[in-house]
Amino acid sequence: MAHSYNEIPDTIRTKRFFPLGRHLWRIFKDLGWDYLGSNIGEAINLISYDLVKIRLNEAIMTAKSTIEGKIKHPEITIADTLFPPGGSIRADLSQGAMKLYYGESVDCTYAGIRDDNQEICIMLNGHLEDGIPVDWWLVGQDDELLDRRHIKLGYKLRNIPKKTKSLTQMGFRFIDILRDVRNERTPQWSTSAYQSSVAWGTGAWNLGFEFSSYEAIAGLYDGIAAKTYGLPDQWYSYVPWPPIVQTAIYSGRRKFILFSVGLMSESRLYFQHVEPEWIEVTKRNYPEIWDVGIVKQWETMGVPFPIQSIDCQLPNYKKDKIYTDEEFDWNFPPGPWITLDMFHTDFDDLFKGYYFNINHETNPEEVKDIRPFIISTGIGRNTEIINLPT
């Protein structure tokens, strides 16, 4: 059964954003609002410290090993990032890119907001020193930290989203509270810069189904630039914006993608890795989401090549008719996509992470077998070199 846009309650502040997420929209069409809405709270509670620490601790250890010269080929090793959590970057580019984006010494707290009740559901804070990730903490939706109040407004931290009109305003109000938390917890960094990144849960969740680094960056741009598409606000935002990111945003979707992937991976395509622990939790608790979001993605579509990602045309969200008729098709340039049969491997092997000698100049028609294009697999200190690029 294909579910309809009208099933989403009008009380959901992000209703018009649903078709902006390519994966969110197709999962919604298959499973519907009753399923998604009834499982939001429980799903958030599964994001535990033990699951998050796997990736974030590896980000810190890989950065440390790179600085110490213990990574044999950092130029073809992909590392996890602390900023943003869940991101990926080539190990040798990490320190320079992080300093360029965020500065010498900075805290950033990433806040996720539930779409159903407009409350903070998760906060993850990270600290960078000289572009190197050194510390992080995580709180969930039941943590007492979220009961701290804004000194001027009196709002509880958890309730600020429902009392605030825009993500930008939310971010500044978060910082008013969280800067004091930082200074109490780590007084040695009390003079460091402070940023907040605010995201609606649906926006962050949509990105979690992207394998391609190009598609992830494209999705990031779409959420940031949502107002230019005619949507009422952003889907996610930084407060304040790193100047270089703000400049890149103003350059448009295509240039933003090329600029970002150039900094993160020298424009080469990377497929996101997924830890076995995350796979197990998702399969066990939400087999329907695993089937629709992941399995059907590979069975029925595959993943776009970089040139297709950067030249994709999105629906015109400014037109009400688009919503009335549910004409939410994303128009990708013609040509084959990357599919499982190109790997000549088992489905389970797709999740270990791949760094390819493929970029936006690669002609999709010329790639029949993906194996010769694989530079390395794995992540960070557990990287396996397959083909050294020439």
Order of alpha helices (4+ residues) and beta strands (2+ residues): alpha-alpha-beta-beta-alpha-beta-beta-beta-alpha-beta-alpha-alpha-beta-alpha-alpha-beta-alpha-alpha-alpha-alpha-beta-beta-beta
